[in-house]
Amino acid sequence: MAERTLETDYLVVGAGAAAMAFADTLLEDSDASMTIVDRRHKPGGHWLDAYPFVRLHGPSANYGVNSRPLGSGLIDRIGLNQGLYELATGPEICAYFDRVMHQRLLPSGRVTWLPLGDWQDGVVTSRVNGARTRVAVRRRVVDATFADTRVPATHPPGFAVAAGVQCVPPNELVRLREPCAGFVIVGAGKTAMDTAVWLLEQGADPDSITWIRPRDAWLLNRRNVQPSHDFFDRTIGAFADEMESARDAKSLDDLFAQLEEKGQLCRIDRSVWPTMYRCAIVSDAELEQMRRIRKVVRLGHVSAIEPGRIVLEHGTVPTSPDHVHVHCSADGIPKRKPQPIFQEGKILLQYVRRCSPTFSGALVAHLEATLDDDATRNAMATPVPIPDEPIDWLRNQLADARNSFAWRQSPELQRWLVESRLDTFSAMIARAMREPTPASSAILERWGRAIKPGVARLAELLASAH
């Protein structure tokens, strides 16, 4: 089969959430052409592989691409997210990105879509017929795979599973045909939390669930990331609480104790000091549900599941072939050392705001389209590292602060942030400054007073931890 050649300004490798947000903003802010390639058959990245009951951690209003909203902007009136803005389901997110591709990107005439393709050494090879397309890139390759998310459905467990043992990813739970002796959840991240809450919602007895948690995590409270002015006191007040806690912290442990006391961070088990932080967001009601599960195993990672026992790093626990073991131990977003985002001939897509993949993709595209040199672009886009342990909360805050300071030096970028659909926080602050009330002015004053000493203290605490 003959090899064809395709010319394009940008080759975007990956069609996950951040890549789609990048492409959407680059389309808006430039006249560039783009070719998007992905090994999957549709845009959406890991959402296409996720378990059926998955939802966003945070409000739909803070996710997606800049040009169109995700969801209807409603506040949930029932369920474990009651009183907070809606959380899109996995199928809703997949349908949304498919619409972005077919109703926004492709109709522009400037975007070429190569699904089911593998890119290597300048050539895209079709997984369907082996056809090879050599892509001549005039400007840059945009690598959107640096923060590729790993989920149990696509990444098998890292432990041995003996014959006769029922060990499934959470995707399979919706296909249960008959009751089992009990459930064993293996993993401590958001997938495991979702699985625990879902099982309880379906009527599982909490005493029938064993939860193997090698590490406990600090969790973010969803009340603090609500995207409308009606929640200004709580959402922007959280920024002030964070910086005041940092400013007043006597030690790392004291910092996290203050953050917990002020409702910025929470944990499932108040008697266990967390050793993990991965940006997972929960509601108070979800937290209370998870606390109903009392059979929690903290003996390290699983090394093998045998018909009668589970072998862990520091001991064993009994099980049986009649138990369903749920593999929730995929790595999520692997922790990698951050690299400069803008490089010669390449953009390495990474977060530029903590816990914000789609906002980050959009902002990187805006910097690419509106600035002239990579030194200036990189000065405004310090990568925010993927968190894994509590100390990364500090690293995230410091990178956030550095980027926010750089953004404030550009009136054009400030306008873009306030108008960006994906940056509800800047819009809330701008409105509070235009239409001040005594309450909102007091919060902004608290935050303003605490930022400089808070950031300085975070740097001191981080340095003392090494």
Secondary structure in CASP SS format (residue, H / E / C, confidence):
PFRMAT SS
TARGET T0000
AUTHOR 0000-0000-0000
METHOD secondary structure of the structure
MODEL  1
M C 1.00
A C 1.00
E C 1.00
R E 1.00
T E 1.00
L E 1.00
E E 1.00
T E 1.00
D E 1.00
Y E 1.00
L E 1.00
V E 1.00
V E 1.00
G C 1.00
A C 1.00
G C 1.00
A H 1.00
A H 1.00
A H 1.00
M H 1.00
A H 1.00
F H 1.00
A H 1.00
D H 1.00
T H 1.00
L H 1.00
L H 1.00
E H 1.00
D H 1.00
S C 1.00
D C 1.00
A C 1.00
S C 1.00
M E 1.00
T E 1.00
I E 1.00
V E 1.00
D C 1.00
R C 1.00
R C 1.00
H C 1.00
K C 1.00
P C 1.00
G C 1.00
G H 1.00
H H 1.00
W H 1.00
L H 1.00
D C 1.00
A C 1.00
Y C 1.00
P C 1.00
F C 1.00
V C 1.00
R E 1.00
L C 1.00
H C 1.00
G C 1.00
P C 1.00
S H 1.00
A H 1.00
N H 1.00
Y C 1.00
G C 1.00
V C 1.00
N C 1.00
S C 1.00
R C 1.00
P C 1.00
L C 1.00
G C 1.00
S C 1.00
G C 1.00
L C 1.00
I E 1.00
D C 1.00
R C 1.00
I C 1.00
G C 1.00
L C 1.00
N C 1.00
Q C 1.00
G C 1.00
L C 1.00
Y E 1.00
E C 1.00
L C 1.00
A C 1.00
T E 1.00
G H 1.00
P H 1.00
E H 1.00
I H 1.00
C H 1.00
A H 1.00
Y H 1.00
F H 1.00
D H 1.00
R H 1.00
V H 1.00
M H 1.00
H H 1.00
Q H 1.00
R H 1.00
L H 1.00
L H 1.00
P H 1.00
S H 1.00
G C 1.00
R C 1.00
V E 1.00
T E 1.00
W E 1.00
L E 1.00
P C 1.00
L C 1.00
G E 1.00
D E 1.00
W E 1.00
Q E 1.00
D C 1.00
G C 1.00
V E 1.00
V E 1.00
T E 1.00
S E 1.00
R C 1.00
V C 1.00
N C 1.00
G C 1.00
A C 1.00
R E 1.00
T E 1.00
R E 1.00
V E 1.00
A E 1.00
V E 1.00
R E 1.00
R E 1.00
R E 1.00
V E 1.00
V E 1.00
D E 1.00
A C 1.00
T C 1.00
F C 1.00
A C 1.00
D C 1.00
T C 1.00
R E 1.00
V C 1.00
P C 1.00
A C 1.00
T C 1.00
H C 1.00
P C 1.00
P C 1.00
G C 1.00
F C 1.00
A E 1.00
V E 1.00
A C 1.00
A C 1.00
G C 1.00
V C 1.00
Q E 1.00
C E 1.00
V E 1.00
P C 1.00
P H 1.00
N H 1.00
E H 1.00
L H 1.00
V H 1.00
R H 1.00
L C 1.00
R C 1.00
E C 1.00
P C 1.00
C C 1.00
A C 1.00
G E 1.00
F E 1.00
V E 1.00
I E 1.00
V E 1.00
G C 1.00
A C 1.00
G C 1.00
K H 1.00
T H 1.00
A H 1.00
M H 1.00
D H 1.00
T H 1.00
A H 1.00
V H 1.00
W H 1.00
L H 1.00
L H 1.00
E H 1.00
Q C 1.00
G C 1.00
A C 1.00
D C 1.00
P H 1.00
D H 1.00
S H 1.00
I E 1.00
T E 1.00
W E 1.00
I E 1.00
R C 1.00
P C 1.00
R C 1.00
D C 1.00
A E 1.00
W E 1.00
L E 1.00
L E 1.00
N E 1.00
R H 1.00
R H 1.00
N H 1.00
V H 1.00
Q C 1.00
P C 1.00
S C 1.00
H H 1.00
D H 1.00
F H 1.00
F H 1.00
D H 1.00
R H 1.00
T H 1.00
I H 1.00
G H 1.00
A H 1.00
F H 1.00
A H 1.00
D H 1.00
E H 1.00
M H 1.00
E H 1.00
S H 1.00
A H 1.00
R H 1.00
D H 1.00
A C 1.00
K C 1.00
S C 1.00
L H 1.00
D H 1.00
D H 1.00
L H 1.00
F H 1.00
A H 1.00
Q H 1.00
L H 1.00
E H 1.00
E H 1.00
K C 1.00
G C 1.00
Q C 1.00
L E 1.00
C E 1.00
R C 1.00
I C 1.00
D C 1.00
R C 1.00
S C 1.00
V C 1.00
W C 1.00
P C 1.00
T C 1.00
M E 1.00
Y E 1.00
R E 1.00
C E 1.00
A E 1.00
I E 1.00
V E 1.00
S C 1.00
D H 1.00
A H 1.00
E H 1.00
L H 1.00
E H 1.00
Q H 1.00
M H 1.00
R C 1.00
R C 1.00
I C 1.00
R C 1.00
K E 1.00
V E 1.00
V E 1.00
R C 1.00
L C 1.00
G C 1.00
H C 1.00
V E 1.00
S E 1.00
A E 1.00
I E 1.00
E C 1.00
P C 1.00
G C 1.00
R E 1.00
I E 1.00
V E 1.00
L E 1.00
E C 1.00
H C 1.00
G E 1.00
T E 1.00
V E 1.00
P E 1.00
T C 1.00
S C 1.00
P C 1.00
D C 1.00
H E 1.00
V E 1.00
H E 1.00
V E 1.00
H E 1.00
C C 1.00
S C 1.00
A C 1.00
D C 1.00
G E 1.00
I C 1.00
P C 1.00
K C 1.00
R C 1.00
K C 1.00
P C 1.00
Q C 1.00
P C 1.00
I C 1.00
F E 1.00
Q E 1.00
E C 1.00
G C 1.00
K E 1.00
I E 1.00
L E 1.00
L C 1.00
Q C 1.00
Y C 1.00
V C 1.00
R C 1.00
R C 1.00
C C 1.00
S C 1.00
P H 1.00
T H 1.00
F H 1.00
S H 1.00
G H 1.00
A H 1.00
L H 1.00
V H 1.00
A H 1.00
H H 1.00
L H 1.00
E H 1.00
A H 1.00
T H 1.00
L C 1.00
D C 1.00
D C 1.00
D H 1.00
A H 1.00
T H 1.00
R H 1.00
N H 1.00
A H 1.00
M C 1.00
A C 1.00
T C 1.00
P C 1.00
V C 1.00
P C 1.00
I C 1.00
P C 1.00
D C 1.00
E C 1.00
P C 1.00
I H 1.00
D H 1.00
W H 1.00
L H 1.00
R H 1.00
N H 1.00
Q H 1.00
L H 1.00
A H 1.00
D H 1.00
A H 1.00
R H 1.00
N H 1.00
S H 1.00
F H 1.00
A H 1.00
W H 1.00
R H 1.00
Q C 1.00
S C 1.00
P H 1.00
E H 1.00
L H 1.00
Q H 1.00
R H 1.00
W H 1.00
L H 1.00
V H 1.00
E H 1.00
S C 1.00
R C 1.00
L C 1.00
D C 1.00
T H 1.00
F H 1.00
S H 1.00
A H 1.00
M H 1.00
I H 1.00
A H 1.00
R H 1.00
A H 1.00
M H 1.00
R H 1.00
E C 1.00
P C 1.00
T C 1.00
P H 1.00
A H 1.00
S H 1.00
S H 1.00
A H 1.00
I H 1.00
L H 1.00
E H 1.00
R H 1.00
W H 1.00
G H 1.00
R H 1.00
A H 1.00
I H 1.00
K H 1.00
P H 1.00
G H 1.00
V H 1.00
A H 1.00
R H 1.00
L H 1.00
A H 1.00
E H 1.00
L H 1.00
L H 1.00
A H 1.00
S H 1.00
A C 1.00
H C 1.00
END
